Amino acid sequence: MKTEPKRVVVLISGRGSNMRALIGAALDPAYPARIAGVISNRADAPGLAVAEDFGIPTQTISHKDFDDRASHDEAISAAIEEAGADFVCLAGYMRLLTAEFVNRWEGRLINIHPALLPSFKGVDTHARAIAAGVRVHGATVHFVTEDMDDGPIIAQGALSVELNETEATLAARVLKIEHHLYPLALRLLAEGKVGMRDGATFYNGMSATDEEAMRSFIGGPSDASVQP
């Protein structure tokens, strides 16, 4: 019996390029997840129009309409539940989440960060990596916990930092990794091959093909084109 795809809600604040990568992956009938909705805290987020082009329901829940972070997160959580989501993906969602929200979706809430965690948490990761003189940089998909960019790691992709690298060129190269890494991590999560238990990541039933797919991100694959 074929298993129904898991329902996923994506939270964005901007252009939603990683959201687009997830949508593109979910267009494949064999992919184990479907994007059930996109929610933004900003009505002018360009990613909303992208999602609408794919026929995906969108919603704006502006943080400016709430007195505090807790009530805003509660409204978002209610919308996620209304969409029947199994998982929540943060894709450039530029808001710190409350402990109540994180705990409510523990093990079902993931994020992609443009650095090799635990290095360079927070913002301006590419500029900080260049300033630090690191020779290897990349992206991380991780479970979200109460501490910022501190959850158990699901998957990482890495590349070598060139001697003449600029913040712009490094960001563009890492973004290509992100667009491939996030759909892979969500697939493993939706298939039950990865999960979070006792504050750590566990892997269950991963095949040699799965492991090879994870290793293939070392070095930075070419970007994938997704059309509505």
Backbone hydrogen bonds, N-H to C=O, Kabsch-Sander energy under -0.5 kcal/mol:
donor,donor_aa,acceptor,acceptor_aa,energy
6,K,32,P,-2.9
8,V,34,R,-2.4
9,V,87,F,-2.0
10,V,37,G,-2.3
11,L,89,C,-2.6
12,I,39,I,-2.4
13,S,92,G,-0.9
20,R,16,G,-2.3
21,A,17,S,-1.6
22,L,18,N,-2.0
23,I,19,M,-2.5
24,G,20,R,-2.6
25,A,21,A,-2.1
26,A,22,L,-2.2
27,L,23,I,-0.8
27,L,24,G,-0.7
28,D,25,A,-1.4
31,Y,28,D,-2.0
34,R,6,K,-3.0
36,A,8,V,-2.7
36,A,34,R,-0.9
37,G,8,V,-1.1
38,V,57,P,-2.1
39,I,10,V,-2.6
40,S,59,Q,-2.4
41,N,12,I,-1.0
45,A,42,R,-1.4
47,G,14,G,-2.4
48,L,45,A,-1.8
49,A,45,A,-0.5
49,A,46,P,-0.6
50,V,46,P,-1.3
51,A,47,G,-2.4
52,E,48,L,-2.2
53,D,49,A,-1.8
54,F,50,V,-0.9
54,F,51,A,-0.8
55,G,52,E,-1.6
56,I,51,A,-2.3
59,Q,38,V,-1.8
61,I,40,S,-2.9
61,I,59,Q,-0.5
63,H,41,N,-0.7
65,D,62,S,-1.5
66,F,63,H,-1.3
72,H,68,D,-1.6
73,D,69,R,-2.7
74,E,70,A,-2.1
75,A,71,S,-1.8
76,I,72,H,-2.1
77,S,73,D,-2.8
78,A,74,E,-2.2
79,A,75,A,-1.9
80,I,76,I,-2.3
81,E,77,S,-2.4
82,E,78,A,-2.2
83,A,79,A,-1.5
84,G,81,E,-1.5
85,A,80,I,-1.7
86,D,7,R,-3.2
87,F,7,R,-1.9
88,V,108,R,-3.1
89,C,9,V,-2.4
90,L,110,I,-2.7
91,A,11,L,-2.8
91,A,89,C,-0.5
94,M,92,G,-0.8
95,R,93,Y,-1.0
102,V,98,T,-2.3
103,N,99,A,-2.8
104,R,100,E,-1.8
105,W,101,F,-1.6
106,E,103,N,-0.9
108,R,105,W,-2.6
110,I,88,V,-2.5
111,N,142,H,-2.4
112,I,90,L,-0.8
113,H,140,T,-3.1
115,A,113,H,-2.0
117,L,115,A,-1.3
119,S,116,L,-2.0
128,R,124,D,-2.0
129,A,125,T,-2.2
130,I,126,H,-2.3
131,A,127,A,-2.4
132,A,128,R,-1.9
133,G,129,A,-0.7
133,G,130,I,-0.9
134,V,129,A,-1.7
137,H,159,L,-2.3
139,A,157,G,-2.3
140,T,113,H,-2.6
141,V,155,A,-2.8
142,H,111,N,-2.4
143,F,152,P,-2.8
144,V,109,L,-2.6
145,T,147,D,-0.5
150,D,147,D,-1.4
154,I,141,V,-3.1
155,A,141,V,-1.6
157,G,139,A,-2.1
159,L,137,H,-2.7
161,V,135,R,-2.8
162,E,160,S,-0.6
165,E,162,E,-1.5
170,L,166,T,-2.5
171,A,167,E,-2.3
172,A,168,A,-2.1
173,R,169,T,-2.0
174,V,170,L,-2.6
175,L,171,A,-2.2
176,K,172,A,-1.2
177,I,173,R,-1.0
178,E,174,V,-2.4
179,H,175,L,-2.2
180,H,176,K,-0.7
180,H,177,I,-1.1
181,L,177,I,-3.0
182,Y,178,E,-2.4
184,L,180,H,-1.3
185,A,181,L,-2.5
186,L,182,Y,-2.6
187,R,183,P,-2.2
188,L,184,L,-2.3
189,L,185,A,-2.1
190,A,186,L,-3.0
191,E,187,R,-2.1
192,G,189,L,-1.3
193,K,188,L,-2.3
194,V,188,L,-1.0
195,G,202,F,-2.1
197,R,200,A,-2.9
200,A,197,R,-1.2
202,F,195,G,-2.8
204,N,193,K,-2.7
211,E,207,S,-2.2
212,E,208,A,-2.2
213,A,209,T,-2.2
214,M,210,D,-2.0
215,R,211,E,-2.0
216,S,212,E,-1.6
217,F,214,M,-1.1
218,I,215,R,-1.8
219,G,158,A,-5.0
219,G,217,F,-0.6
220,G,217,F,-1.5
